[in-house]
Amino acid sequence: MLFDTHAHLNAEQFNEDLEEVISRAQEAGVTNMVVVGFDRPTITRAMELAEGYEFIYACVGWHPVDAIDMTDEDLLWIEELAAHPKVVAIGEMGLDYHWDKSPKDIQKEVFRKQIQLAKKVKLPIVIHNREATQDIVEILKEEGAAEVGGIMHCFSGSAETAKECVNMNFYISLGGPVTFKNAKKPKEVAAEIPIDKLLIETDCPYLAPHPFRGKRNEPSYVKLVAEQIAEIKGLTYEEVAEATTQNAKKCFAIN
Ligand SMILES: [Zn+2]
């Protein structure tokens, strides 16, 4: 069993062959996936998929790159969706300083509002962080995000920061980059963070693991991430698959 905790099967890259992609995932042993929506169209599609497939769950929120577009109505809509039984988390939310479409102060405001919403609806949060680690950790502390906890998605920071996040009730999710030969930090994180705090994900269609780097990613490839973590930690593949699946179910409160 494998749990892909972060998949964008709602992306247009899967419009042509979604059924085949899902079949390959099941053949690879993927038993659960969370599809993440981060704006109006992708949230709508994530909800359709969660309603259409028993093993697919939805995470709904607003992406920091598009923070400037989020209205009060959008936030209210996300709050309403949070009551749906297949919605298991709020996000992805956070800060992205790589792109400058949304000014930093607006990104921070939209991030804080979504943390407050998650606390209100009592759901964990999924964090997107790009070049903004310090500000993210500060906001998580100031907003008391430990109360709901959640996931540091596709974590790319240091093992030290990862430990700080674990102490704030967050799981560390590793994706394709942990399999890249030159990815020193994700490998250190895999080595140093205990298996009961690690999750696996694809972030598909992005960030395909080795040897598919640069190609379209898909949930079946999450197996490669589990294999790499097993090798780094000196565990069996089955142990990593079992532990990360149990961790994900605990985090999302799925039985
Ligand atoms: Zn994502």
Boltz pocket constraint, residues with backbone or C-beta under 6 A from the ligand:
constraints:
  - pocket:
      binder: B
      contacts: [[A, 6], [A, 8], [A, 36], [A, 92], [A, 203]]
      max_distance: 6.0
